[in-house]
Amino acid sequence: MLNSEFAGIGGDDTDFYPVALRPEIDRINDLVYSNVNNGVYRCGFARSQSAYEAAYDALFATLDELEARLGRQRYLVGRQITEADWRLFPTLVRFDVAYFSLFKCNKRRIADYPNLSGYMRDLYRVPGVAATVKPRYYVINYWSIKRVNPTGIIPKGTPVDYTLAHDRARLDAVAVAEA
């Protein structure tokens, strides 16, 4: 909807859902939604050990797959930002400050994945995006959920720096050389 319904009104007609890439975008979106976006919640709100472990295993298998994919290309579906990238981004920016510890997604932080963390910082630098990312609010809001944090104690720190350098543009040069 946001890709086409407001075309010509907002002054930016960037196409995040190009027709030629739609099958791959849809495949990645399904994987990311099921195992990452929803996966962190399935871990955090699991009602049994087996449900938690299944969600945890699927989450980290998918993060490992995305890490490998992003080692070969700059964005999830190749050389341009698509809807698939924007679907993953919110979970990535919240992961280390909330999901890692509070939702028991503690195998690895996004900071421990070189490609995923660089990719996250690359997307963060897209004009207008940084202003929408509020890590301290993520800490406060997620840690205020009584069901997962019954004591209500809010961690004092916010252990993330989205402004660190990334080296994602190097993958553009690799893609051009391979073409």
Disulfide bonds with the S-S distance in Angstrom:
none
